[in-house]
Amino acid sequence: MWRQDGYFCRQLDLPHIKFASTNYGVSIGLQAVGAMPERVELLNEFFESYRSGDEYDRAAITHVMGRNSHFPGDLIQHRA
C-alpha cells in the first residue's frame, strides 16, 4: 500500500486518504526491524509538510507519533 508520494495509504482503493499518526506508527515498526529505511525517510519528509486541514493537524497524537518516528530512541532495539 506504499504510495510513491511518500506514504502508506489506508486502503488501495482510497489512495487519497492519508493518516499521519498511523504512517508514523508504521515508520517506527519499520525502524524496529531495520526494514525499508528509504521509505521511512520519505514518509517522514512527506508528513513534515503535509496538512490534512482537519482536527488531526492539531491532535497531540499526530505530533507525538511524528517525533517518535523521527527520533525512535528507546522505542526500538537494534539487535546485533
Secondary structure, 3 states (H helix, E strand, C coil): CEECCCEECCCCCCCCCCCHHHHHHHHHHHHHHCCCHHHHHHHHHHHHHCCCCCHHHCCHHHHHHHHHHHCCHHHCCCCC
